[in-house]
Amino acid sequence: MNSSRLYLDNAATQRLRPEAHEAMVQAARELNPAGQYASGRAARSMVEDAREQIAELLGADSAEVIFTGSGTEADNIAIQGLAFGSLARRAARVIASADIEHPAVAESVDWLTAGPIDFGFDRFRLPVDPSGRVVVDVPELDRQLDEAGDVAVLTCMWANNETGNIQPVKQLAEFARERNIPFHTDAVQAVGHVEVNFHELGATTLAASAHKFGGPKSVGILLARRDADILSPVRGGGQERKLRSGTVNVQGAVGAAAALGASVKKMEEENRTMATYRDQLRGAVEGIDGVRVWTNEPALAGHLHISVPGAEGDSLIMLLDAAGVDASTGSACSAGVNRASTVLTAMGVDVAIARGALRLTIGPDADAEAIGDLAHTLPQIIERARAAGMAY
Ligand code: PLP
């Protein structure tokens, strides 16, 4: 770790919180939580305490909390599991999602609807407006879904990982509930950053990921209503309500609970500070000729996603790296090659403009002076990236 650097890629992963680190050290040498003996009971009691804490913090029952191997795995179990559950139970074949989803959801939907095996599912695309939000026009959605057929699963992320824009999940959850459609929300960017209450939302399933709120990497949380009809693609020993077989990661569960507790406790204060820094950086770029800002309120407090027409996102990142700032374009890269963001193109942004994307995501430990320095140098970095031009 180089503490003199400014880390602005918190949407990718956040540094482990001290509370999580301490809790994980305590739990690191625990044994098999499924064991029917004293050491097993000790490990199990740690997992169950963590489950209860998480349930309370997210407005769920502890039986609804499933530990998984990542946010990606939680999304896969939910999307594929609900789709196959609906197919088996009532021959429902439509999977409804928007083009702004993270690959954890998008690839699951693609696998089911357009993959190498014909499962018989059809894709329905939810519309996205130019501000980066999924459009919920209830009569129109009703009409289109009536035409499309029985919906096996409807899914919408809580907050977008690139723009940070909060999505209309409450309206979609209500829409789905009134029509008995299973509804999944990928809340990986939201949990620990905005208030999340699973029961109030009324979703069927919800995915979260510990490392996005200062917990350990490769620890996911799936909230699944008890009556959720999920045929999980993860098969094995039957742990975690048979939804996620595999020995439970005791220190991961404990670390996730400690990190979530700390995030929720400090949420208001941290969000206030991060929003101030975000606005400072936003102010520094907003007036620059042609620069477009894609983060539109309501949005996550630490997110700033922009495009610089005439520059490559990769150039911006390399110049920032050389200036001591860790940042990213925000879009999932394929084999190390950054492509135009599908989130931006789904919003109707031109590919050439989408290629100049830069995502700055501020964390709770950002330093005021370093943010001030960056606000000062960012216009010059943008100018230099533009001078380097486009790759082709
Ligand atoms: N969903 C969203 C919205 C994300 O931002 C991410 C990670 O970037 C994931 C899912 C995947 O989470 P994980 O890294 O825990 O697999």
Residues whose N, C-alpha, C, O or C-beta is under 5 A from the ligand:
A	BS01	PLP	A11 A12 S70 G71 T72 H102 A104 A159 N161 D186 V188 Q189 S209
